[in-house]
Structures are given as C-alpha cells and as structure tokens.
Amino acid sequence: MDGSLELTALATAVRLAIGLVFLRSALAKARRPLAFVQAVQGYAILPPAMAGPAAIGILGLEGGLAFVFLSGWGFQWGWPVALGLLGIFMLAVGINLRRGRRIPCGCFGTTDERISLRTMARLALLEGAILVARILMLEEPPGWGGWPALFLAVFLLLSGMWLLDLPIWIRLFRV
C-alpha cells in the first residue's frame, strides 16, 4: 500500500469514527426527545422557551453531520460546522462547571452521565479528531475507504473511549 492510499484510509477512518459518534448521539437523542429538551433546559443558558427549538436544532445538526462525516459529501462545510457545534457544547459545559453545577450531560440522550472534566476531554478529543480529519483530507478521498478504513474507525473509537476511562482503569489496578 503506498503512502497516499494509507493517508486516504486513515483520513477516511477518522472521518467515519467522527460520523459514528454524531450518529450515535443523534439517534439516542431522537429516541428520547423530551429528555433531551430537559437536558438543554438544565444547562440554564438559554431562556426556557428556547430549549425546545435549540434541542431540535442540535438534533438536526448532529444528524446532518453524521451524514456528512459518514458519506464524505459536504465535508468542506461540515467540518467547521462540527467544530462550532462542539465549541458551543464546550462553552455550555464549561459555564456550568464554573458555576459548580453537575447537571445531566444529555450528550448521548441519557440523563445518567453528569457533566465533568471528562465531558470536556471528550469534546476536546472530538474537536482534535475533526482537525486531524481536515488536515488529512486536503482533497476529498475517493470512495469510503473500504473495510480497512471501517475497522480502523472502530479501533479509533474504542481507543478514544478507553483513553477517556483511563483514570478508572488506573484506580482499578492500583494496589
């Protein structure tokens, strides 16, 4: 495999991994839309009447970004939109952490997870992955990258999840 094909496969894998994150997030929120509206209200940043429209907008954006990152179509405009959306999420989480509030994240449609520095780390990791995808995709890669890119995307997702849970693993094995 030559270097340009390897970069294409890596770029596609990163793009697919990000697309899968947006897809999982959008589908989870679509299953429980009222819980997501309540999560948006819980951040206490928008007026309560704006929580519903904001939640619908976020859900639509995440679904659209899932399509963009999974298909590669429209990536040239999708990556800055994704960076902006995640930046807004980071700002909302940061404001509430600064306020000392540990509210439900609402990140993947669940109210079980509370916002924390881990939430910020996950958002920063996603933003970094988007920038890596953009750098690697100076030109649109042909096709979807094949099965190697898909397997690499799954590996990247699992590695990111493991990295975010590293403090738990360290505590588990500490004697």
N, C-alpha and C positions, 0 to 999 in steps of 0.2 A: 504494500500500500504506500503510495507516495505521500509526501508531506501535505500537499494541498487537499488530498482526499481525507487524510487524518484530521486536518483542521476543520474540514466540512463536517465530518462525522461528529467531532467534538462540539462544534457550534450548534449543530442540529440537536445533539443530546442535551446541551444546556437549555436550548430553546424549548425542547419538549418537556424537560423537567419543570421549567417555569410554567409552561402551559398546563401541566398536570396539577400543579399547586393551585393555579387560578380555577381550573375546572372543579377540583375537589371543594374549594371554598365556595364557589358559586352554587354548586349542586346542594351542598349542605345548607346554605342559607335559603335556597329556594324550597327546601323541604319544610323549613320552619320559619316562614317569613315574619310572623308576628314576634317570635323570639328575637329575630334579628332587629326588627324595629325597636324593641325594648332595649336591646344592647346598644343601639345607636343613641337612644334617649339617655341611657345610663352614663354616657360619656359627658353629658351636660355641657356640651359645647354649642350645639345648635338650639334654637328655640324649639320647644316640644312639637309644635305644629310642622316643623321641617324634618323631623326624624323619619317619617314615612316616605316622603319623596326622596330624601337622601339615601335611605336604605334601598329603595327601588333603583335609584341611580347607581349605587355601588354594585348591586346585584347585576344590573345590565352591563356595567363596565367590566366587571370580573368575567362575566360570560363572554363578552366580546373579546377581552384579552386572552381568555382561554383559547378561543378560536384562532386568534392572530398567532399566538405562540405555538399552538399545535399544528397549524397549517402552514405557517410562514408567510401567508398572504397579509400584506399591510404591515409587515414588521417595521418598516421605516417610520411609520407614525405611531405604531403600537408601543414600541419600547419607551419613548418619552412619556406617553400617557401612563404606562405602568409605573415608571419611576415617580411620576407626580402623585398617582394614587397611593402608592406605598409611602411616599413622603408625607402625605396628609395623614395616613394611618399613624406614622411615627410621631407626628406632631400631636395628634389626639391622645395617643398613649403617653407620650412624654408630659403633656399638660396634666393628665390625671395622675401620673406617678408623682409629679411635683406637688400636686395637691394632697398627696398621701392617700389616694383612693385606690383600692384594689377591687375594681369592678370586673364583671364578666367581660372577657375579651370580645366574644362574638366573632372571632377570626374565622372559624370553620363551622359556624352555625351552632355552636354549643355554648351553654352558659356555665359549663363546668370549669373551664380554664379562666383564671383571673389574669389581668394584665400584670406584667412583671418585666424585669430586665431581660428575661428570656424572650418575651414578646418582641422587645426592641431588637434583640440579637437576631431573631428570625427575620424580621423586616429588613434589617441591615444586610443579612445574608442574601435575601431575595434581591435587594437592590444591587448588591455586588454581582450576583449571577446575571442580572439583566445587563449590566455594564460589560461583563465578560462576553455575553452573547453578542452584544452590539459590536464589540471590538473584533470578535472572531468572524462576524458576518458583514465584513466591509462590502461584500457583494452577496446577493441572495444565493444561498447554496441550492443546487438543483435537487428536486425531489424532497423526500422526507428523511433521507439518510439511511434507510434500511434498518434491519434488525439490530446490527451493532450499535447504531445510534440510540435505538429504543432501550436496549439493555444498559447502555452507558447512562442514559437518562434516569433509569430506575436506580442504578448504582449511585448516581449523584444525589438523588432524593434521599435514599436510605443513609448515605454518608452524612448529609446535612442534618437529618433527624437524629442520628447518633451523636453528631458533634454537639447539637443543642442539649442532648441528655447527658453529656459527659460528666457534669458535676454529680449527677445521680449515680452513675457508674463508679465514680471515684469514691463516693461515700459508701457504696455497697461493698466495695472490695477493701476498704480501709480497715485495718485490724486494730 
